[in-house]
Amino acid sequence: MNEALPQDPASDRERPRAPSPISAAKVRVPGRRSWFITRQRLMERLEKGTRGPLTVVTGPPGAGKSVAVASWATTGRRPGPVAWVSLDEADHRPAAFWSLVAAALEQAGVADVPRPSERGHDIFCARLIFALSGRAAPVVLVLDDFHPPAGSDLPRDVARVLKGAGPVLRLVLISRTDPPLPLHRYRLTGELVEIRSADLAFDDGETRTLLAHHGVPATPASVSALRDRTEGWAAGLRLAAMTMEGHPDPDGFAAAFAGDDHAVVDYLVAEVLNVQPPAVRRLLLRLSVVESFDAELAAELAGPDTGELFANLVRENAFVLPVAHGWYRFHSVLGAALNLTLRQEHPADEAMLHRRAAEWFSRAGSLEEAARHAVLAGDPAYASRLIVDGLAIGRVLGLSDGRAILPLFGDLPDRALAGAAGPEPYLVAAAVSLDQGDDAGRAAHLTRAEHLLAELPDDQAIPARLAAGVIRLVAACPERQADLRDLVHDLDRSLDALPYGAQHDLPELDALVGYAHGLLELRAGRLRRAEEEFERALPAAEAGGDLQHRRCLGGLALAGALQGGFRRAARLMSAAAQLPEISTGPAGRRVAAVHLACAWVALEEARLDEARDELDKGRTANADSPDALLSALHDLLTARLEVAAGRPDRALAVLDAIGGDAAGMPWFRRRVRLAEAEAHLAGDAPAEARDAARDAGGAEGAVALARVHLHERHPAAASRAVRPVLMEPSAPAAVRVDAWLLDACLAYREEDRSRGRRSLERALRLGEREKIGLPFAGRAAGCSPCCTGIRSFSSRTGGSSDNSAWECSLTAEKPPPPPSWGR
């Protein structure tokens, strides 16, 4: 075999000499430092990798690449001796490189290592392959900081040696970027183990151990905060741990630690920034003003000639991380350090760069980012124009899911308003005031905006007029029906005037206006029309976000409950319960309609504590975004709850206070009179109850009047009053349940048990189907003394399979618990 190898004339005379002192340091495994910690998961990855031919460890400076491999090389399970080469830039010349490799292999105990010659590296590589392939045991060669220059033959020669040596050579490459070897081939055959930045990042347990090495008490909060802020970057964690030693408030330091810490900045400037050519350094600093970037944005910020620089940057800089679809971001610590350096070195450039970014994002259709950079550029007036003209006022107000814009304007400076030529800054200021609960400020800003709006031609005022109407509607629905109708009409007209297709991109506004249409019909007492409007708004509400979705579900459930459709209302509230109860937007932290509908369903099912809890939430929600109808409904339900709880005096007090809330809503006033009839009867005031029932009229009034007659021991009059209701299938389900239950009581009084069972069975079946249990819990007492209790032996409620369901007890004095359906 030796005869087949090319002969080097110098090889017979020259034997490998001991390396120089500088070289000796480069071919030793780095010593274990006192702050090293064993990271078992990385040890296992390296053990797995060195069972095969190639392991690649890549990551940014300070990621702990060399430390992890050195820790494994000194304490881990190795397949054979480890030859270590620490490289710098000059060592990537072939002669120097192969000399260090030869010295490292010889120091690791590999025999007959050839000596490199200036005459030709092909000969050396062939002889090295021969020397390695003759070994029985594997040897691990670690090349630390392997970054051959472009056009170098080293990658080709290293790949040749790795392939030629066969299973004896186990190569570990440590680099900031992927080395230029045919990694895809090894990856395809399963012979490559890769350890990248994400693998090198410290987890919470490793962070805790590192802090403990520095004597830093580590609470879970400080560990999590520090890891999140550094993204597990080893150097950042160690620098933080060194600073935290003896710090009076380690938790506070961890929560505030970022890339602008002076030790971190010094490290990154030296290791990352200052080693770059001037053009790349400039590109890095300019990109630091944005959270993420692509090639087009890089050209906008740094100039059109940055294409090749950008491509090299994202390929070679391990601190530049891919996001998706050609977009990248800086490692958070580097991004903060670069931005601090930009502000220190070029303070005048930052505002200009943010303005460029705002204009670029505006052209790209990303209004949130455009507005954010406009604010950071110190131009909130421009940001306001972007938001209003971009039809994003709904997103500012939190009407849709996604990133909130409003916090950007939380401290909208007075200079943005002083002398503003257009209405946009005042509109955004009104939205800020709305969020902060400043009604006076909101009204003042909105008035000024509308004054400026009046001076604009109609075709130029559409976006601003739309924004003003939305703010008014979100702040509080007008109490007068005519005012609400006019406002909704103006919003409809503004939406219709938008360019073709624009309205489809505004589901949050479509949903808001659709909900307002439903409220208009609800206030007018046109309940079926209200249901239709809420149904029509529901698809836009689903697309518009959780807040709008809950509002429409709540409106739809209320419209159904007002018609006695409690089963559907319960189903709608079940859907609403899957959405967040408290929205992040300023437009009502809670949704009053949802809580009122939930309270109504719970009340009809006789779950009084739950109903009271929902009413409390509904009152809070309606205070955030007042609506006269919802306020009146809240009081009506509260009064009915007090009657059910046996407190009719409280109920009457609540009903008396409704007053103006029911103004302009005759249909609602009728419902108040029905509740008054119920409360008066429960308070043993039949004359007042009779007057209220007669005022109310209709099927509900007839049943209420029948209960008064029965209370006064006039069963014949009660029967005459209730009988027409029994024949009216269009009456609301709750009214028919009441009527059949009342007829059952009358039948039992007349000792007609057959009719009593039939009527009771009808009441129970309808009540179970429509989730109505309240009449069985409390109103049976209205049948006293002939029918004051009900007991169940129905299979539906856990009893026997007897078909007779429910039966009146003629002796019970205390009403039994209500049916258990729907719980």
Secondary structure, DSSP 8 states (H G I E B T S, - for coil): -GGGS---GGGGT-------HHHHHHTS-----TT----HHHHHHHHHHTTSSEEEEE--TTSSHHHHHHHHHHHS--SS-EEEEE--GGGGSHHHHHHHHHHHHHHTT-SS-----TT-HHHHHHHHHHHHHT-SS-EEEEEET----TT-SHHHHHHHHHHHHGGGEEEEEEESS--SS-HHHHHHTT-EEEE-HHHHS--HHHHHHHHHHTT----HHHHHHHHHHHTT-HHHHHHHHHHHTT-S-HHHHHHH--TTSHHHHHHHIIIIITTS-HHHHHHHHHHTTSSSB-HHHHHHHH-GGGHHHHHHHHHH-TTEEEEETTEEEE-HHHHHHHHHHHHHH-TTHHHHHHHHHHHHHHHTT-HHHHHHHHHHTT-HHHHHHHHHHTT-HHHHTT-SSS---GGGGTT--GGGTTT-SSSHHHHHHHHHHHHTT-HHHHHHHHHHHHHHHTTS-GGGSHHHHHHHHHHHHHH---SSHHHHHHHHHHHHHHHHTS-TTTGGG-HHHHHHHHHHHHHHHHHTT-HHHHHHHHHHHHHHHHHH-HHHHHHHHHHHHHHHHHTT-HHHHHHHHHHHHTS-SS-SSSS-SS-HHHHHHHHHHHHHTT-HHHHHHHHHHHHHHHHHS--HHHHHHHHHHHHHHHHHTT-HHHHHHHHHHHGGGGTT-HHHHHHHHHHHHHHHHHTT-HHHHHHHHHHH-HHHHHHHHHHHHHHTT-HHHHHHHHHHHHT-TTS-HHHHHHHHHHHHHHHHHTT-HHHHHHHHHHHHHHHHHHT--HHHHTGGGGGTTT--EEEE--GGGTS---TT-EEEESS--S------TT-
